[in-house]
């Protein structure tokens, strides 16, 4: 008699198999009048990209390169956001200056040595993003001279505040049709933004 629930055949896992990651699809062809939420990396839908503060700068640079991002959230043992680290931080002269004092090589320093601490990070609030448009986000980043903005949901899971989104200036520029390459100078980005914001 045939089994009602026939078992499936197990196979060996192939060498080099990776794992799936959630992916958010960003709409192309946005305009400055499009809703800001359409352009936000929504951490309620995709996994946040993080690094522990005890990682070396060399390992962190490699992680960013592998993931294709220019900013990582720095987390502690509890998962709380301790700060952020960006490619700009890694490329600055801070690692060299710190290493000169400690006697280490710059790439051996830890994320915690150069990251931007939580207390120095300014956020945008989700309730403001709900009614904002892409032009407002672009202008906010331009005026602040920033490449990223974190979005805070004051009443996140369990009623506790949590970072629920990220805006990337480079990605936003691409979504509104500007040809801005990752790492472009802020003066070049500001000049390009003039064509869509002013």
Secondary structure, DSSP 8 states (H G I E B T S, - for coil): ---SS---------TT-----------SS--TTSBGGGGSEETTTS---EEETTSBHHHHHHHHHHHT-SEEEEE-TTS-EEEEEEHHHHHSSHHHHHHHHHSS-GGGSBHHHHSEEGGG--EEEHHHHTT-BHHHHHHHHHHHT-SEEEEEETT-GGG--EEEEEEEHHHHHHHTT----TT--HHHHHHHHHHHH-
